[in-house]
Amino acid sequence: MLELPEIVYILEFKMTTQRDPAAAALQQIRERGYDQSFQGRGKRIVLLGSAFDQSTRTIADWQMEEISQGVGASESQSQAH
């Protein structure tokens, strides 16, 4: 977790040994409510799920979701290499 004056980043990291690890990381953030303590603070909340590749020791995949405060909507992006 990284909290800045106007935005909060919540990060979860997985190894590529799982099926769709970046999505699994985002799912874990949501299921465990890691963002709940930051709701209502008036800050943007960005969830970031990253997948590390053990063989190359790099980020193999990532997905991002921004939670819109008060509206209940969210935006998602993903990147794979």
N, C-alpha and C positions, 0 to 999 in steps of 0.2 A: 504494500500500500504506500502510495506517495500522495500526501496532501499538500496542495499549493493554495495560495489565497483564493483562486477562483475555480479550481478544478481538483477533483480527487481521482487518482488512478488506482484501480484495484487489479492486482496482477496475480495470475496463477500459472505455474509452469508444470509441464508434463514431459515425459520422455516419449519418443516416437514408437515405443513398443506397444502402445495402446492403439485401438482403432479410432481414427479421427481425434487425436489428442488435443488439438486446439479447441475443438468444440466441447470436448469433455472438460477441459479446464474452465471454460465459460459456464458450463452447466454446474460445475461444482461451486463456483462463485454464487450463482443464483440460488441453488438448493440450500446452501449453508448460510445464505443471507449476509454475506460479507459486506454488502453495501448498506444494510439497514441503519447502521449507526450514523451514516452520513446523509440520510434522507432529511429533507426539511431545512438544510443549512443554506440553501440558495446557491449551491455550487454545482457545476456540471460533474457528473459521475461517469467515468469511463472504465469499463471492464475490459481487461486484456488477457486473453488466453494464449499462451505460447507453447510451442512444441519444439523440444531440442532433439536433434539427431545425434545419437551416440557415436556413430562412425565418423561423421564429419565435424562434430563438435560445433555445430552452428544451429541457428534457428531454422527449422525446416518448414514451419507453418505458424501462422498466428491468426487470431480472429479478435475483432474489437466490437464492442457494443457500447453505445452511449445511452444512458438512462435519462430521459427527459423528465425533469422535476415537475410534479403536479399534473402532468398530462397522462402519465402512465404509458406513453409510447416510447419506443426505443429504435435506434438505428443500428444496423450491423454492417461490418465490413470484414473481409478476410483476405489473407495473402498466403500463397503457397509458393514454394520454390521447387 
